[in-house]
Amino acid sequence: MSNTFGTLFTFTSFGESHGKGIGGIVDGCPAGIELDFDFIQSELDRRKPGQSSISSPRKEADQVEFLSGIFDGKTTGTPLAFIIWNSNQRSQDYDQLKDVYRPSHADYTYDKKYGIRDYRGGGRSSARETAARVVAGAIAKLVLAKQGVSIQAFTSQVGPIAMTQTYNQVDLNLIESNAVRCPEPAIAEQMISYIANLKKEGDSTGGIITCVAKGVPAGWGEPVFDKLHGRLAAAMLSINAAHGFDYGKGFDGVAMKGSEANDAFYAKDETIGTLTNYSGGIQGGISNGEDIYFRVLFKPVATIFTKQQTINTAGENVELQAKGRHDPCVLPRAVPIVEAMAALTLVDLFLISQAK
């Protein structure tokens, strides 16, 4: 079951980086949802490699093909199956890794768990699997849009370079205006330059993606062991290279006093809200009607082109200098993945709230 996500709105992914293709099955999607295929493809295009000089040069069409669950452009309520064919593998780039474990990759742990591993790009552990998540997430976004819910993510920090403004101080329409997907143009330029220099050096970096969900009504979430922020954390930490999660004021709130951090309620014209939103739109594991916002920390890309100490499958110390086509920073392409996993989480909790 580790390849299936969700309770009522479920998504199961399949495929490997250098197999024939990757894909998924979405079950539990309400019937009658009009699928905007151009929108779904545009979400995939945001994730695919080869978008800019600071991403992997691998070229994939990433054209999604739906196999079932659709009639006259609308969902039928039956399983939606889809596939994305792989077209630009260069498996020979990984021949050197047949008997070597890459540092900070899943090579060693997969071998120990299964006794076999696909060394071509990591197989199932490859971030290529996330393309299927983006398709499923796009479908979830279409369902949520009918409920007035929108989701936007953006790069808020790359290495030591961080945005100086919060999400409600910038124009989120600028997210797609630059290669790094940062809505603060001057900071975006610095981020791009930083990544480009690291790429030349054969090194990599990590950073932080911030995500905002607007329009979520009060009442979504399932305490005690299935809290909204717990579900979001699990979803985000399932993404390759994700190493941290916080929501609302998060870790930055530890220096605040309770008198400063509490979100005071107000009532006006039959509307209930809070004067501040340090809680990130979630209290007691349930949405409170305010914007839901959170951050996901991504580690530096593990594949770098400088020499590293490692071991081979015989347990011998060896030196590795990686080859192939890799991102020096995953954040720009991870933005739509974060949005997808947020959408899959929220649409599932929406359907659970409707079932009561």
C-alpha positions as CSV (number, residue, x, y, z in Angstrom):
1,M,0.0,0.0,0.0
2,S,3.0,2.3,0.1
3,N,2.3,3.3,-3.5
4,T,-1.2,4.5,-2.8
5,F,-2.1,7.9,-1.3
6,G,-5.4,9.0,0.2
7,T,-8.6,7.5,1.8
8,L,-11.6,8.3,-0.4
9,F,-9.8,10.1,-3.2
10,T,-7.0,7.7,-3.8
11,F,-4.0,7.9,-6.1
12,T,-1.7,4.9,-7.0
13,S,1.4,5.5,-9.0
14,F,3.5,3.1,-10.9
15,G,6.6,3.0,-13.1
16,E,10.4,3.7,-13.0
17,S,12.7,6.4,-14.3
18,H,14.1,4.2,-17.1
19,G,11.2,1.9,-17.7
20,K,8.7,2.2,-20.5
21,G,6.7,4.8,-18.7
22,I,5.2,6.0,-15.5
23,G,1.6,6.5,-14.6
24,G,-1.2,6.3,-12.1
25,I,-4.7,5.4,-11.2
26,V,-7.0,7.9,-9.5
27,D,-10.1,6.3,-7.7
28,G,-12.9,8.0,-5.9
29,C,-13.0,11.1,-8.1
30,P,-16.5,12.4,-8.2
31,A,-18.4,11.9,-11.5
32,G,-19.2,14.8,-13.8
33,I,-16.0,16.7,-13.3
34,E,-15.1,18.4,-16.6
35,L,-11.4,17.6,-17.2
36,D,-9.4,20.5,-18.7
37,F,-6.8,18.5,-20.5
38,D,-4.9,21.6,-21.5
39,F,-4.6,22.6,-17.8
40,I,-3.5,19.1,-16.8
41,Q,-0.8,19.2,-19.5
42,S,0.3,22.6,-18.5
43,E,0.8,21.4,-14.9
44,L,3.0,18.6,-16.3
45,D,5.0,21.1,-18.4
46,R,5.8,23.0,-15.3
47,R,7.5,19.9,-13.8
48,K,9.2,18.5,-16.8
49,P,13.0,18.7,-17.3
50,G,14.8,21.0,-19.8
51,Q,12.8,24.1,-18.9
52,S,15.8,26.4,-18.4
53,S,19.5,26.6,-18.1
54,I,19.3,25.9,-14.4
55,S,17.4,22.6,-14.8
56,S,18.3,19.1,-16.0
57,P,18.9,19.1,-19.8
58,R,17.0,15.8,-20.2
59,K,14.2,16.3,-22.8
60,E,10.9,14.6,-22.1
61,A,7.6,15.4,-23.9
62,D,5.8,14.3,-20.7
63,Q,2.5,13.9,-22.7
64,V,-0.1,12.3,-20.5
65,E,-2.4,9.7,-22.1
66,F,-5.7,8.8,-20.3
67,L,-6.8,5.2,-20.5
68,S,-10.1,5.1,-18.6
69,G,-12.6,6.9,-16.4
70,I,-13.6,9.6,-18.9
71,F,-16.6,10.0,-21.2
72,D,-17.3,13.1,-23.3
73,G,-14.6,14.9,-21.4
74,K,-16.0,14.3,-18.0
75,T,-15.2,11.9,-15.2
76,T,-17.5,8.9,-14.9
77,G,-16.8,8.1,-11.2
78,T,-14.8,5.0,-12.2
79,P,-11.0,4.7,-11.9
80,L,-9.0,7.3,-14.0
81,A,-6.0,5.5,-15.4
82,F,-3.2,7.4,-17.2
83,I,0.3,6.9,-18.5
84,I,3.3,9.1,-19.4
85,W,5.7,7.3,-21.8
86,N,9.4,7.7,-21.2
87,S,11.1,8.9,-24.3
88,N,14.6,10.2,-23.5
89,Q,16.4,7.8,-21.3
90,R,20.1,7.5,-21.5
91,S,20.6,4.4,-19.3
92,Q,24.2,4.1,-20.3
93,D,24.9,7.1,-18.2
94,Y,24.3,4.9,-15.2
95,D,26.5,1.9,-16.1
96,Q,29.2,3.1,-13.7
97,L,26.6,2.8,-10.8
98,K,25.8,-0.9,-11.3
99,D,28.0,-1.9,-8.4
100,V,28.4,1.5,-6.6
101,Y,26.1,3.2,-4.1
102,R,25.7,7.0,-4.6
103,P,26.1,9.0,-1.4
104,S,22.8,10.3,0.1
105,H,20.7,8.4,-2.5
106,A,18.3,5.5,-2.0
107,D,20.7,3.0,-3.7
108,Y,22.0,1.4,-0.5
109,T,18.7,1.3,1.4
110,Y,16.8,-0.1,-1.6
111,D,19.4,-2.8,-2.0
112,K,19.2,-3.7,1.7
113,K,15.3,-3.7,1.7
114,Y,14.6,-5.5,-1.5
115,G,17.9,-7.3,-2.4
116,I,17.7,-5.8,-5.9
117,R,17.8,-2.3,-7.3
118,D,17.4,-0.6,-10.6
119,Y,20.6,1.5,-10.8
120,R,19.4,3.4,-13.9
121,G,18.5,6.7,-12.3
122,G,17.3,5.1,-9.2
123,G,14.4,3.3,-10.7
124,R,11.3,3.7,-8.5
125,S,13.1,6.0,-6.1
126,S,13.7,8.5,-8.9
127,A,12.0,11.9,-8.8
128,R,10.6,11.1,-12.3
129,E,7.8,9.2,-10.4
130,T,6.5,12.6,-9.3
131,A,5.3,13.4,-12.8
132,A,2.4,11.0,-12.2
133,R,1.6,12.9,-8.9
134,V,1.3,16.1,-10.9
135,V,-1.3,14.6,-13.2
136,A,-3.3,13.3,-10.2
137,G,-2.9,16.6,-8.4
138,A,-4.2,18.5,-11.4
139,I,-7.3,16.5,-11.3
140,A,-7.6,17.2,-7.6
141,K,-7.2,20.9,-8.3
142,L,-10.1,20.8,-10.8
143,V,-12.3,19.2,-8.1
144,L,-11.2,21.8,-5.5
145,A,-11.8,24.7,-7.9
146,K,-15.5,23.9,-7.9
147,Q,-15.3,24.5,-4.1
148,G,-13.6,27.8,-4.5
149,V,-10.2,26.4,-3.4
150,S,-6.9,27.5,-5.1
151,I,-3.4,26.4,-4.4
152,Q,-0.1,28.2,-5.2
153,A,3.5,27.3,-4.3
154,F,6.7,29.2,-5.0
155,T,10.4,29.1,-4.2
156,S,11.0,31.2,-1.1
157,Q,14.6,30.3,-0.4
158,V,17.6,28.9,-2.4
159,G,20.6,28.1,-0.3
160,P,21.4,31.2,1.8
161,I,19.2,33.5,-0.5
162,A,15.7,34.0,1.0
163,M,12.7,36.2,0.1
164,T,12.4,39.4,2.1
165,Q,8.5,39.4,1.8
166,T,5.8,37.1,2.9
167,Y,3.3,35.5,0.5
168,N,0.6,38.2,1.2
169,Q,3.1,41.0,0.5
170,V,4.0,39.9,-3.1
171,D,2.2,39.4,-6.3
172,L,1.8,35.6,-6.7
173,N,1.0,36.1,-10.4
174,L,4.8,36.6,-10.8
175,I,5.6,33.0,-9.7
176,E,5.9,31.8,-13.3
177,S,7.7,34.9,-14.6
178,N,11.2,33.5,-13.9
179,A,13.0,30.2,-14.1
180,V,13.3,29.7,-10.3
181,R,9.6,30.4,-9.6
182,C,10.1,33.1,-7.0
183,P,7.5,36.0,-6.9
184,E,10.1,38.5,-5.7
185,P,11.9,39.5,-8.9
186,A,15.1,40.9,-7.4
187,I,15.6,37.9,-5.1
188,A,14.8,35.6,-8.0
189,E,17.7,37.0,-10.0
190,Q,20.0,36.3,-7.1
191,M,18.7,32.8,-6.8
192,I,19.2,32.0,-10.5
193,S,22.7,33.4,-10.5
194,Y,23.6,31.3,-7.4
195,I,22.2,28.1,-8.9
196,A,24.0,28.8,-12.2
197,N,27.4,29.2,-10.5
198,L,26.9,26.0,-8.6
199,K,26.0,24.2,-11.8
200,K,29.3,25.3,-13.3
201,E,31.2,24.1,-10.2
202,G,29.5,20.7,-10.4
203,D,27.7,21.3,-7.1
204,S,24.1,21.6,-5.9
205,T,21.9,23.4,-3.4
206,G,18.7,23.0,-1.5
207,G,16.1,25.5,-0.3
208,I,12.5,26.1,0.8
209,I,9.2,26.1,-1.1
210,T,6.2,27.9,0.4
211,C,2.6,26.9,-0.4
212,V,-0.7,28.7,0.1
213,A,-4.2,27.3,-0.1
214,K,-6.9,29.9,-0.3
215,G,-10.7,29.3,0.0
216,V,-10.6,26.2,2.3
217,P,-13.6,26.5,4.6
218,A,-13.6,25.8,8.3
219,G,-14.0,22.2,9.3
220,W,-11.7,20.1,7.1
221,G,-9.5,17.7,9.0
222,E,-9.8,14.6,11.0
223,P,-8.4,14.6,14.6
224,V,-6.8,12.9,16.5
225,F,-4.3,10.9,14.4
226,D,-5.3,12.3,11.0
227,K,-5.0,16.0,11.5
228,L,-4.9,18.3,8.5
229,H,-1.3,19.5,9.2
230,G,-0.2,15.9,9.8
231,R,-1.7,14.8,6.5
232,L,0.1,17.7,4.7
233,A,3.4,16.9,6.4
234,A,3.2,13.3,5.4
235,A,2.3,14.3,1.8
236,M,5.2,16.8,1.6
237,L,7.8,14.5,3.1
238,S,6.9,11.8,0.6
239,I,8.4,14.0,-2.1
240,N,12.0,13.2,-3.1
241,A,14.6,15.3,-1.3
242,A,12.0,16.9,1.1
243,H,13.6,17.1,4.6
244,G,11.4,19.4,6.6
245,F,7.9,20.8,7.0
246,D,6.3,23.6,9.1
247,Y,3.0,25.5,8.8
248,G,1.9,28.9,9.9
249,K,4.5,30.7,11.9
250,G,6.2,27.3,12.3
251,F,9.7,27.2,13.7
252,D,9.9,31.0,13.4
253,G,7.3,31.2,16.2
254,V,9.4,29.7,18.9
255,A,10.7,33.2,19.9
256,M,7.2,34.6,20.3
257,K,5.1,34.9,23.5
258,G,1.7,33.4,23.7
259,S,0.3,36.9,23.8
260,E,2.0,37.6,20.5
261,A,1.3,34.2,18.8
262,N,-2.4,33.7,19.5
263,D,-4.8,34.5,16.7
264,A,-7.6,36.6,18.1
265,F,-11.1,35.9,16.7
266,Y,-13.5,38.6,15.4
267,A,-17.0,38.5,14.1
268,K,-18.4,40.8,11.5
269,D,-21.5,40.6,9.3
270,E,-22.0,36.9,10.2
271,T,-18.4,36.2,9.2
272,I,-15.9,34.8,11.7
273,G,-12.2,35.3,11.2
274,T,-8.9,35.9,12.9
275,L,-7.0,39.2,13.2
276,T,-3.7,37.3,12.5
277,N,-2.9,34.0,11.0
278,Y,0.1,32.6,12.8
279,S,-1.8,29.3,13.0
280,G,-1.5,28.9,9.2
281,G,-5.2,28.3,8.8
282,I,-5.2,25.2,11.0
283,Q,-6.2,24.8,14.6
284,G,-6.6,21.5,16.4
285,G,-5.8,19.8,13.2
286,I,-8.9,21.3,11.5
287,S,-9.1,24.2,9.0
288,N,-10.4,27.4,10.5
289,G,-11.3,29.2,7.2
290,E,-8.1,31.3,7.0
291,D,-5.4,30.8,4.3
292,I,-3.5,27.6,4.9
293,Y,0.2,28.2,4.4
294,F,3.2,26.0,5.0
295,R,6.9,25.5,4.0
296,V,8.8,22.5,2.7
297,L,12.5,22.2,3.1
298,F,14.5,20.5,0.3
299,K,18.0,19.2,0.8
300,P,20.8,19.9,-1.8
301,V,20.6,17.6,-4.8
302,A,22.5,14.4,-3.9
303,T,24.0,13.9,-7.4
304,I,26.9,16.2,-7.8
305,F,29.8,16.1,-10.4
306,T,32.7,16.4,-8.0
307,K,34.5,13.3,-6.7
308,Q,33.0,11.7,-3.6
309,Q,33.9,8.9,-1.2
310,T,31.5,5.9,-1.2
311,I,31.4,2.1,-1.3
312,N,30.6,-0.6,-3.8
313,T,28.3,-3.6,-3.5
314,A,31.3,-5.6,-2.2
315,G,31.7,-3.2,0.7
316,E,34.9,-1.7,-0.6
317,N,35.8,1.9,-0.3
318,V,35.8,3.6,-3.8
319,E,35.7,7.0,-5.3
320,L,32.8,8.2,-7.5
321,Q,32.4,11.0,-10.0
322,A,28.8,11.1,-11.2
323,K,27.8,11.4,-14.8
324,G,24.4,12.1,-16.5
325,R,21.9,15.0,-16.6
326,H,20.8,16.3,-13.2
327,D,19.3,19.4,-11.6
328,P,21.6,21.5,-9.5
329,C,18.5,22.6,-7.5
330,V,15.2,20.7,-7.4
331,L,13.1,23.6,-6.2
332,P,11.9,25.2,-9.5
333,R,10.5,21.8,-10.7
334,A,9.3,20.8,-7.3
335,V,6.9,23.7,-7.0
336,P,4.1,22.0,-9.0
337,I,4.8,18.8,-7.1
338,V,4.2,20.5,-3.8
339,E,1.0,22.0,-5.2
340,A,-0.1,18.5,-6.4
341,M,0.4,16.8,-3.1
342,A,-1.4,19.7,-1.3
343,A,-4.3,19.3,-3.7
344,L,-4.5,15.5,-3.2
345,T,-4.5,16.0,0.6
346,L,-7.2,18.7,0.6
347,V,-9.5,17.0,-1.9
348,D,-9.4,13.8,0.2
349,L,-10.3,15.7,3.4
350,F,-13.0,17.6,1.5
351,L,-14.7,14.3,0.4
352,I,-14.3,12.9,4.0
353,S,-16.1,16.0,5.3
354,Q,-18.9,15.5,2.8
355,A,-19.3,11.9,3.8
356,K,-20.3,12.7,7.3
